[in-house]
């Protein structure tokens, strides 16, 4: 469970950091708001389904007590799910880093 929480939180922090650094994002912006800021400023030019997938994964991590535990976790998380989230989130952060490097070299 903590792998999923930490993975999606890392995506949120990385996205917010780029949004703040380049486009006056706010420290308290959510993942969705930071992504929208990057899209609005043509930093990320992707198909809406791609960004919706990340948003849905964020929603998945927010449901059932993974990110904000209030009660017992509703989902049984196995190694395969944890690995999937870790790899997807890592890939998203790697994409942000590459785009940031490209942006700075313009």
VOLUM-171551 format. One record per residue: z, y, x of N, C-alpha, C in turn; residue number from 0. Coordinates in nm, 3 decimals. Example, Ala and Ser with C-alpha at 12.3 -4.5 7.8 and 13.67 -1.06 7.14 Angstrom:
! VOLUM-171551
+---------+---------+---------+---------+---------+---------+---------+---------+---------+-----+
|      nw |      nv |      nu |     caw |     cav |     cau |      cw |      cv |      cu | num |
+---------+---------+---------+---------+---------+---------+---------+---------+---------+-----+
|   0.780 |  -0.569 |   1.319 |   0.780 |  -0.450 |   1.230 |   0.780 |  -0.330 |   1.320 |   0 |
|   0.708 |  -0.225 |   1.285 |   0.714 |  -0.106 |   1.367 |   0.787 |   0.003 |   1.290 |   1 |
+---------+---------+---------+---------+---------+---------+---------+---------+---------+-----+
END
This chain:
! VOLUM-171551
+---------+---------+---------+---------+---------+---------+---------+---------+---------+-----+
|      nw |      nv |      nu |     caw |     cav |     cau |      cw |      cv |      cu | num |
+---------+---------+---------+---------+---------+---------+---------+---------+---------+-----+
|   0.000 |  -0.120 |   0.083 |   0.000 |   0.000 |   0.000 |   0.000 |   0.126 |   0.087 |   0 |
|   0.081 |   0.125 |   0.192 |   0.087 |   0.246 |   0.274 |  -0.045 |   0.271 |   0.347 |   1 |
|  -0.121 |   0.166 |   0.378 |  -0.252 |   0.186 |   0.441 |  -0.342 |   0.265 |   0.347 |   2 |
|  -0.342 |   0.231 |   0.220 |  -0.425 |   0.301 |   0.123 |  -0.379 |   0.446 |   0.109 |   3 |
|  -0.251 |   0.467 |   0.095 |  -0.198 |   0.602 |   0.081 |  -0.232 |   0.687 |   0.203 |   4 |
|  -0.204 |   0.635 |   0.321 |  -0.229 |   0.712 |   0.443 |  -0.378 |   0.736 |   0.465 |   5 |
|  -0.461 |   0.641 |   0.429 |  -0.606 |   0.656 |   0.446 |  -0.661 |   0.768 |   0.359 |   6 |
|  -0.627 |   0.768 |   0.231 |  -0.680 |   0.871 |   0.141 |  -0.616 |   1.006 |   0.171 |   7 |
|  -0.489 |   1.006 |   0.213 |  -0.426 |   1.132 |   0.252 |  -0.496 |   1.191 |   0.374 |   8 |
|  -0.539 |   1.107 |   0.468 |  -0.611 |   1.154 |   0.586 |  -0.744 |   1.220 |   0.545 |   9 |
|  -0.812 |   1.161 |   0.447 |  -0.937 |   1.220 |   0.396 |  -0.908 |   1.358 |   0.337 |  10 |
|  -0.802 |   1.367 |   0.258 |  -0.766 |   1.495 |   0.196 |  -0.735 |   1.600 |   0.303 |  11 |
|  -0.657 |   1.564 |   0.403 |  -0.620 |   1.658 |   0.508 |  -0.743 |   1.701 |   0.589 |  12 |
|  -0.827 |   1.607 |   0.627 |  -0.947 |   1.640 |   0.707 |  -1.041 |   1.730 |   0.629 |  13 |
|  -1.061 |   1.698 |   0.502 |  -1.151 |   1.778 |   0.419 |  -1.096 |   1.919 |   0.400 |  14 |
|  -0.967 |   1.926 |   0.374 |  -0.903 |   2.057 |   0.357 |  -0.912 |   2.138 |   0.486 |  15 |
|  -0.891 |   2.074 |   0.601 |  -0.896 |   2.144 |   0.729 |  -1.033 |   2.207 |   0.753 |  16 |
|  -1.139 |   2.133 |   0.727 |  -1.274 |   2.187 |   0.744 |  -1.297 |   2.301 |   0.645 |  17 |
|  -1.253 |   2.282 |   0.521 |  -1.270 |   2.384 |   0.418 |  -1.198 |   2.514 |   0.456 |  18 |
|  -1.077 |   2.501 |   0.510 |  -1.000 |   2.619 |   0.552 |  -1.067 |   2.685 |   0.672 |  19 |
|  -1.102 |   2.604 |   0.771 |  -1.157 |   2.657 |   0.896 |  -1.288 |   2.732 |   0.876 |  20 |
|  -1.374 |   2.678 |   0.789 |  -1.507 |   2.736 |   0.775 |  -1.526 |   2.826 |   0.654 |  21 |
|  -1.455 |   2.796 |   0.544 |  -1.491 |   2.860 |   0.417 |  -1.373 |   2.915 |   0.339 |  22 |
|  -1.268 |   2.955 |   0.405 |  -1.151 |   3.017 |   0.340 |  -1.085 |   2.928 |   0.234 |  23 |
|  -1.086 |   2.797 |   0.258 |  -1.012 |   2.708 |   0.169 |  -0.864 |   2.740 |   0.175 |  24 |
|  -0.790 |   2.683 |   0.086 |  -0.646 |   2.709 |   0.076 |  -0.566 |   2.585 |   0.117 |  25 |
|  -0.449 |   2.606 |   0.173 |  -0.362 |   2.498 |   0.220 |  -0.326 |   2.402 |   0.107 |  26 |
|  -0.314 |   2.451 |  -0.013 |  -0.273 |   2.367 |  -0.126 |  -0.390 |   2.309 |  -0.205 |  27 |
|  -0.512 |   2.326 |  -0.155 |  -0.628 |   2.271 |  -0.226 |  -0.622 |   2.119 |  -0.230 |  28 |
|  -0.663 |   2.064 |  -0.343 |  -0.673 |   1.920 |  -0.357 |  -0.799 |   1.871 |  -0.288 |  29 |
|  -0.813 |   1.740 |  -0.278 |  -0.933 |   1.683 |  -0.219 |  -1.057 |   1.730 |  -0.296 |  30 |
|  -1.051 |   1.723 |  -0.427 |  -1.165 |   1.764 |  -0.509 |  -1.204 |   1.909 |  -0.487 |  31 |
|  -1.105 |   1.996 |  -0.479 |  -1.133 |   2.138 |  -0.459 |  -1.192 |   2.163 |  -0.320 |  32 |
|  -1.139 |   2.092 |  -0.220 |  -1.192 |   2.109 |  -0.084 |  -1.335 |   2.056 |  -0.075 |  33 |
|  -1.362 |   1.943 |  -0.135 |  -1.498 |   1.889 |  -0.135 |  -1.592 |   1.986 |  -0.205 |  34 |
|  -1.550 |   2.038 |  -0.319 |  -1.634 |   2.135 |  -0.391 |  -1.663 |   2.258 |  -0.306 |  35 |
|  -1.564 |   2.303 |  -0.229 |  -1.584 |   2.417 |  -0.141 |  -1.688 |   2.384 |  -0.034 |  36 |
|  -1.684 |   2.263 |   0.020 |  -1.782 |   2.223 |   0.121 |  -1.922 |   2.211 |   0.060 |  37 |
|  -1.930 |   2.159 |  -0.061 |  -2.058 |   2.147 |  -0.130 |  -2.113 |   2.287 |  -0.162 |  38 |
|  -2.029 |   2.374 |  -0.216 |  -2.071 |   2.509 |  -0.254 |  -2.124 |   2.589 |  -0.135 |  39 |
|  -2.076 |   2.557 |  -0.015 |  -2.118 |   2.629 |   0.105 |  -2.222 |   2.552 |   0.186 |  40 |
|  -2.284 |   2.452 |   0.122 |  -2.391 |   2.372 |   0.183 |  -2.348 |   2.302 |   0.312 |  41 |
|  -2.219 |   2.272 |   0.325 |  -2.172 |   2.193 |   0.439 |  -2.201 |   2.046 |   0.415 |  42 |
|  -2.180 |   2.003 |   0.293 |  -2.211 |   1.865 |   0.253 |  -2.324 |   1.874 |   0.152 |  43 |
|  -2.434 |   1.810 |   0.183 |  -2.547 |   1.804 |   0.091 |  -2.573 |   1.657 |   0.061 |  44 |
|  -2.506 |   1.607 |  -0.038 |  -2.522 |   1.466 |  -0.070 |  -2.544 |   1.448 |  -0.219 |  45 |
|  -2.585 |   1.330 |  -0.253 |  -2.603 |   1.295 |  -0.393 |  -2.467 |   1.300 |  -0.463 |  46 |
|  -2.461 |   1.352 |  -0.585 |  -2.333 |   1.361 |  -0.656 |  -2.260 |   1.227 |  -0.670 |  47 |
|  -2.333 |   1.118 |  -0.678 |  -2.268 |   0.987 |  -0.692 |  -2.184 |   0.955 |  -0.569 |  48 |
|  -2.229 |   0.997 |  -0.453 |  -2.155 |   0.973 |  -0.328 |  -2.020 |   1.043 |  -0.332 |  49 |
|  -2.020 |   1.170 |  -0.370 |  -1.895 |   1.245 |  -0.376 |  -1.808 |   1.197 |  -0.492 |  50 |
|  -1.870 |   1.155 |  -0.600 |  -1.794 |   1.100 |  -0.712 |  -1.724 |   0.971 |  -0.672 |  51 |
|  -1.787 |   0.893 |  -0.587 |  -1.724 |   0.769 |  -0.540 |  -1.596 |   0.800 |  -0.464 |  52 |
|  -1.598 |   0.901 |  -0.377 |  -1.476 |   0.937 |  -0.304 |  -1.370 |   0.990 |  -0.400 |  53 |
|  -1.412 |   1.068 |  -0.497 |  -1.319 |   1.119 |  -0.597 |  -1.254 |   1.004 |  -0.675 |  54 |
|  -1.334 |   0.905 |  -0.710 |  -1.280 |   0.790 |  -0.784 |  -1.185 |   0.707 |  -0.697 |  55 |
|  -1.213 |   0.695 |  -0.569 |  -1.121 |   0.625 |  -0.479 |  -0.990 |   0.702 |  -0.467 |  56 |
|  -0.998 |   0.835 |  -0.466 |  -0.877 |   0.918 |  -0.465 |  -0.798 |   0.894 |  -0.594 |  57 |
|  -0.869 |   0.885 |  -0.706 |  -0.804 |   0.856 |  -0.833 |  -0.738 |   0.719 |  -0.833 |  58 |
|  -0.807 |   0.622 |  -0.776 |  -0.752 |   0.487 |  -0.765 |  -0.621 |   0.491 |  -0.686 |  59 |
|  -0.621 |   0.564 |  -0.574 |  -0.501 |   0.571 |  -0.491 |  -0.390 |   0.651 |  -0.559 |  60 |
|  -0.426 |   0.736 |  -0.653 |  -0.326 |   0.815 |  -0.724 |  -0.267 |   0.740 |  -0.843 |  61 |
|  -0.340 |   0.643 |  -0.895 |  -0.292 |   0.564 |  -1.009 |  -0.193 |   0.458 |  -0.961 |  62 |
|  -0.109 |   0.418 |  -1.048 |  -0.026 |   0.302 |  -1.024 |   0.076 |   0.314 |  -0.914 |  63 |
|   0.110 |   0.434 |  -0.874 |   0.218 |   0.452 |  -0.780 |   0.183 |   0.437 |  -0.634 |  64 |
|   0.056 |   0.436 |  -0.597 |   0.021 |   0.420 |  -0.456 |   0.051 |   0.550 |  -0.380 |  65 |
|   0.001 |   0.661 |  -0.428 |   0.023 |   0.790 |  -0.359 |   0.153 |   0.857 |  -0.400 |  66 |
|   0.189 |   0.849 |  -0.524 |   0.309 |   0.916 |  -0.575 |   0.394 |   0.816 |  -0.654 |  67 |
|   0.465 |   0.731 |  -0.584 |   0.540 |   0.627 |  -0.655 |   0.650 |   0.685 |  -0.744 |  68 |
|   0.646 |   0.646 |  -0.870 |   0.749 |   0.684 |  -0.965 |   0.821 |   0.559 |  -1.014 |  69 |
|   0.745 |   0.453 |  -1.017 |   0.800 |   0.325 |  -1.061 |   0.743 |   0.218 |  -0.969 |  70 |
|   0.757 |   0.098 |  -1.008 |   0.699 |  -0.013 |  -0.932 |   0.546 |  -0.002 |  -0.933 |  71 |
|   0.486 |  -0.037 |  -0.822 |   0.340 |  -0.030 |  -0.810 |   0.276 |  -0.126 |  -0.909 |  72 |
|   0.178 |  -0.074 |  -0.985 |   0.113 |  -0.152 |  -1.090 |   0.007 |  -0.246 |  -1.036 |  73 |
|  -0.050 |  -0.214 |  -0.921 |  -0.160 |  -0.293 |  -0.866 |  -0.108 |  -0.382 |  -0.753 |  74 |
|  -0.157 |  -0.502 |  -0.749 |  -0.125 |  -0.589 |  -0.636 |  -0.233 |  -0.564 |  -0.530 |  75 |
|  -0.194 |  -0.507 |  -0.419 |  -0.285 |  -0.471 |  -0.313 |  -0.288 |  -0.585 |  -0.211 |  76 |
|  -0.408 |  -0.630 |  -0.178 |  -0.419 |  -0.734 |  -0.076 |  -0.483 |  -0.675 |   0.050 |  77 |
|  -0.489 |  -0.756 |   0.153 |  -0.543 |  -0.712 |   0.281 |  -0.688 |  -0.665 |   0.268 |  78 |
|  -0.765 |  -0.732 |   0.186 |  -0.906 |  -0.694 |   0.169 |  -0.919 |  -0.553 |   0.111 |  79 |
|  -0.838 |  -0.521 |   0.008 |  -0.843 |  -0.386 |  -0.050 |  -0.797 |  -0.281 |   0.049 |  80 |
|  -0.690 |  -0.310 |   0.122 |  -0.638 |  -0.216 |   0.220 |  -0.742 |  -0.190 |   0.330 |  81 |
|  -0.806 |  -0.295 |   0.375 |  -0.910 |  -0.282 |   0.478 |  -1.027 |  -0.200 |   0.427 |  82 |
|  -1.069 |  -0.227 |   0.304 |  -1.179 |  -0.151 |   0.243 |  -1.148 |  -0.001 |   0.242 |  83 |
|  -1.030 |   0.035 |   0.193 |  -0.995 |   0.177 |   0.185 |  -0.986 |   0.239 |   0.323 |  84 |
|  -0.928 |   0.167 |   0.418 |  -0.917 |   0.219 |   0.554 |  -1.055 |   0.247 |   0.613 |  85 |
|  -1.147 |   0.155 |   0.595 |  -1.281 |   0.171 |   0.652 |  -1.361 |   0.280 |   0.581 |  86 |
|  -1.354 |   0.285 |   0.450 |  -1.426 |   0.389 |   0.375 |  -1.373 |   0.527 |   0.412 |  87 |
|  -1.242 |   0.540 |   0.417 |  -1.183 |   0.670 |   0.449 |  -1.212 |   0.709 |   0.593 |  88 |
|  -1.207 |   0.614 |   0.684 |  -1.241 |   0.640 |   0.823 |  -1.386 |   0.687 |   0.836 |  89 |
|  -1.475 |   0.622 |   0.764 |  -1.617 |   0.659 |   0.767 |  -1.637 |   0.801 |   0.713 |  90 |
|  -1.567 |   0.836 |   0.607 |  -1.580 |   0.970 |   0.550 |  -1.534 |   1.075 |   0.650 |  91 |
|  -1.421 |   1.049 |   0.717 |  -1.370 |   1.143 |   0.816 |  -1.467 |   1.153 |   0.934 |  92 |
|  -1.524 |   1.043 |   0.976 |  -1.624 |   1.045 |   1.084 |  -1.745 |   1.129 |   1.045 |  93 |
|  -1.786 |   1.118 |   0.920 |  -1.898 |   1.199 |   0.871 |  -1.862 |   1.348 |   0.875 |  94 |
|  -1.740 |   1.381 |   0.834 |  -1.698 |   1.521 |   0.839 |  -1.699 |   1.574 |   0.982 |  95 |
|  -1.650 |   1.493 |   1.075 |  -1.647 |   1.534 |   1.216 |  -1.789 |   1.558 |   1.269 |  96 |
|  -1.881 |   1.470 |   1.236 |  -2.019 |   1.486 |   1.281 |  -2.082 |   1.611 |   1.220 |  97 |
|  -2.059 |   1.632 |   1.092 |  -2.114 |   1.751 |   1.027 |  -2.054 |   1.879 |   1.083 |  98 |
|  -1.925 |   1.875 |   1.116 |  -1.860 |   1.991 |   1.174 |  -1.920 |   2.023 |   1.311 |  99 |
|  -1.943 |   1.921 |   1.391 |  -2.006 |   1.941 |   1.522 |  -2.146 |   2.001 |   1.506 | 100 |
|  -2.223 |   1.947 |   1.411 |  -2.357 |   2.002 |   1.385 |  -2.349 |   2.147 |   1.338 | 101 |
|  -2.252 |   2.176 |   1.252 |  -2.236 |   2.311 |   1.197 |  -2.206 |   2.410 |   1.309 | 102 |
|  -2.120 |   2.370 |   1.401 |  -2.083 |   2.458 |   1.512 |  -2.197 |   2.480 |   1.610 | 103 |
|  -2.289 |   2.385 |   1.616 |  -2.402 |   2.394 |   1.710 |  -2.525 |   2.460 |   1.649 | 104 |
|  -2.513 |   2.516 |   1.534 |  -2.627 |   2.582 |   1.469 |  -2.667 |   2.707 |   1.541 | 105 |
+---------+---------+---------+---------+---------+---------+---------+---------+---------+-----+
END
